Amino acid sequence: MADKSCPANSRRLREPDESGRPDFAFRAERVVVFVDGCFWHMCPKHFHMPANNRAFWKKKLTANQARDRLVTKTLRTAGWRVVRIWEHDLRKPARVLVRLRAALGG
């Protein structure tokens, strides 16, 4: 399903499948993009473990990281280029565009 906020040659994916749930997929170029939230994916720059219910959060968030690694490996094995962008990187869109252009071959 296309999303009007996406570039014309990309698709915003909503349905989970073996490739996880990429935020954007450029099918012709075989590039998928994930925007990883600093909290949910334990960003090394900004993540702080919650003080309450630490055991729960540690288990939950480390499982997220393990799933991210598996999804990335699965997609790369299938011939996709995987781009992971941290949520905080969106504050510097020029840098994000450089990475996306490089991944897309332009």
Secondary structure, DSSP 8 states (H G I E B T S, - for coil): ---TTS-TT-B---S-BTTB--SEEETTTTEEEEEE-TTTTT-TTT----STTHHHHHHHHHHHHHHHHHHHHHHHHTT-EEEEEEGGGGGSHHHHHHHHHHHTT-
